[in-house]
Amino acid sequence: MEFDRSKWSAENCSAKRTLEIVGEKWTFLVLREAYFGARRFEQFLAGVGCARNLLTDRLTTLVDHGLMRRLPYQEPGARQRHEYRLTEAGVELFPALVALMQWGDRWVAGPDGPPVEVTHRDCGQRVRVELRCGAGHDGLTARDAVPAPGPGARRVG
């Protein structure tokens, strides 16, 4: 049975809903910095390079949508501040960042190669993202995948 996209609504699309949260450039760069160890506002600011008000807005978005949580901390003699930690939902987006980096390393990296290589902590080998089906077939591409209505699909009209 072929998937006829015109018969199904895109209003409740999971990709659309995800992009409404993380699709803005600065938001994903904040997540990148969190994956690479940033916890405090100034660390994010230095790594992301956006204006303070934009960073505040993006951190708020990530907290409001449950990808990060704000935790108070206080240095001796200083006022209380907050640091930001990834939640389980935030950690689960890491493969999306690696996939974007992997694509960028292949198609848009400079002549010197990738600026960052993500490696496995235990063995030191580069980490990569691959598509695999439930039966274990790997190395899949868009040409190997077929869309089908899921349990949350809604018919048009």
C-alpha positions in Angstrom: 0.0 0.0 0.0 1.5 3.3 -1.1 1.4 6.3 1.3 -0.6 9.1 -0.3 0.6 12.2 1.6 -2.3 14.3 0.3 -4.8 12.2 2.3 -3.0 12.8 5.7 -2.7 16.0 7.7 0.7 17.4 8.6 -0.6 19.4 11.5 0.4 16.9 14.1 3.7 15.9 12.4 6.4 15.0 15.0 9.2 16.6 12.9 7.2 19.8 12.8 6.5 19.8 16.5 10.2 19.1 17.2 11.4 21.9 14.9 9.0 24.3 16.7 11.1 23.7 19.8 14.7 23.3 18.5 14.5 24.4 14.8 15.9 27.9 15.5 19.6 28.0 14.9 20.7 29.4 18.3 18.6 26.8 20.1 20.4 23.9 18.6 23.8 25.6 19.2 22.8 25.9 22.9 22.2 22.1 22.9 25.6 21.6 21.2 27.3 23.5 24.0 25.4 21.5 26.6 26.5 18.2 25.0 30.1 19.5 25.0 29.9 20.3 28.7 28.6 23.8 29.2 26.4 24.3 32.3 26.5 28.0 33.1 25.2 31.0 31.2 28.6 32.5 30.5 29.9 29.2 29.1 26.9 29.0 26.8 27.4 32.7 25.8 31.0 32.1 24.9 30.3 29.0 22.9 27.2 30.0 21.1 28.2 33.6 20.3 24.7 35.1 20.3 23.3 38.1 22.2 22.6 37.7 25.9 18.8 38.2 25.4 18.7 35.6 22.7 20.6 33.1 24.9 18.2 33.8 27.8 15.2 33.2 25.5 16.7 30.0 24.1 17.5 28.6 27.5 14.0 29.4 28.7 12.6 27.6 25.6 14.6 24.5 26.4 13.6 24.5 30.0 9.9 25.2 29.3 9.9 22.2 26.9 11.7 19.9 29.2 15.0 19.5 27.4 16.9 21.2 30.1 16.4 22.0 33.8 17.6 25.0 35.8 19.4 24.3 39.0 20.5 26.9 41.5 24.2 27.2 42.6 26.1 29.8 44.6 29.8 30.5 44.6 31.1 31.7 48.1 30.4 35.4 48.5 28.4 35.7 45.3 24.6 35.8 44.6 22.7 32.7 43.7 22.8 31.9 40.0 21.5 29.0 37.9 23.1 26.3 35.8 21.5 24.3 33.1 21.5 20.5 32.8 20.2 18.3 30.1 17.1 16.2 30.9 16.6 12.7 29.4 14.7 14.3 26.5 17.6 16.7 25.9 20.1 13.9 25.9 18.1 11.9 23.5 18.5 14.6 20.8 22.3 14.0 20.8 22.1 11.7 17.8 20.4 14.5 15.8 23.4 16.7 16.5 25.9 14.0 15.5 23.9 13.3 12.3 24.1 17.1 11.4 27.8 17.1 12.2 28.3 14.0 10.2 26.6 15.5 7.2 28.5 18.7 7.6 31.8 16.9 7.8 31.1 15.3 4.5 29.5 18.2 2.6 30.5 21.5 4.0 33.6 21.1 6.2 36.6 23.4 5.3 39.6 22.1 3.5 41.3 21.1 6.8 38.5 18.8 7.7 36.0 18.7 10.6 36.6 21.1 13.4 35.3 18.6 16.0 35.3 14.9 16.1 33.0 13.0 18.5 34.7 9.9 19.7 33.6 7.0 21.9 35.0 7.5 25.5 35.9 3.9 25.9 37.7 3.0 22.7 38.5 6.3 21.1 36.8 5.5 17.7 34.6 8.2 16.0 30.9 8.1 16.7 28.5 8.0 13.8 24.8 7.8 13.3 23.3 5.1 11.1 19.7 4.2 10.2 18.7 0.7 11.1 15.4 -1.1 10.9 13.9 -3.2 13.7 15.2 -6.4 12.0 18.8 -5.1 12.3 19.4 -4.1 8.7 21.7 -1.1 8.8 23.2 1.5 6.5 19.7 2.5 5.3 19.1 5.7 3.4 15.9 7.6 2.4 15.7 5.4 -0.6 15.3 2.3 1.7 12.6 3.9 3.9 8.9 4.0 3.2 6.5 6.3 5.1 3.2 4.9 6.4 0.4 6.4 8.5 1.1 5.8 12.2 -1.3 5.5 15.1 -1.5 9.3 15.5 -2.2 10.0 11.8 -5.2 12.1 11.0 -7.0 12.1 7.7 -7.5 15.4 5.8 -11.0 16.7 5.9 
